[in-house]
Amino acid sequence: MTIRDYNNKPVPGAVILLDNVKQTRVANSSGNFKVNLKKAPIEITVYSPMVGVQTVKYLGNPNMIVNIKRPTNDDVSDTSREKIADPMQFRDIYDYLRGKVAGVVVTARNSIVIRGASDFRENKSPLFILNGVQVDETTFGQIIPTTIQSIKILKGPETAIYGIRGANGVIEVTTTI
């Protein structure tokens, strides 16, 4: 298998997951990856922090080429241009996000899952960034909706700048304080 970016150039060092199981080896300097398997995988995911993430179905071709697609606007949701009639109507950041962005699910217990994000670890929570600094879920939950200046939801290849930490999506919040 050969891993290429959206400009059709090799992606050396790409991490390979076969049916969501990380392989011990990575793509070589030419973007090639070989492994002997007892059972063919159903799905192959390739990840490069510099290029992005791509998941494809394995169709039985051992010489397949996986191209990591160019990020699209569907992978980023920016709420900074939206006017909110009354920010006081939201109890907390979870109410603010609930139903606001397609692909973002906020459960009744205030956990957030971003659809389309990959799970490289057991934790399915996205990475929370507040004013450029990574914060935990407790700190994120304490954001006051009236102080929110903008929110960006990143998923797919757009999260590559955060490396493996952004595998489950990223929520970037900028506040006025």
Secondary structure as GFF3:
##gff-version 3
##sequence-region A 1 177
A	DSSP	beta_strand	2	4	.	.	.	ID=ss1
A	DSSP	beta_strand	15	18	.	.	.	ID=ss2
A	DSSP	beta_strand	21	26	.	.	.	ID=ss3
A	DSSP	beta_strand	43	48	.	.	.	ID=ss4
A	DSSP	beta_strand	52	57	.	.	.	ID=ss5
A	DSSP	beta_strand	65	67	.	.	.	ID=ss6
A	DSSP	three_ten_helix	73	75	.	.	.	ID=ss7
A	DSSP	beta_strand	76	78	.	.	.	ID=ss8
A	DSSP	three_ten_helix	87	89	.	.	.	ID=ss9
A	DSSP	alpha_helix	93	97	.	.	.	ID=ss10
A	DSSP	beta_strand	104	106	.	.	.	ID=ss11
A	DSSP	beta_strand	112	114	.	.	.	ID=ss12
A	DSSP	beta_strand	127	130	.	.	.	ID=ss13
A	DSSP	beta_strand	133	135	.	.	.	ID=ss14
A	DSSP	alpha_helix	137	141	.	.	.	ID=ss15
A	DSSP	three_ten_helix	145	147	.	.	.	ID=ss16
A	DSSP	beta_strand	148	154	.	.	.	ID=ss17
A	DSSP	three_ten_helix	156	166	.	.	.	ID=ss18
A	DSSP	beta_strand	170	175	.	.	.	ID=ss19
###
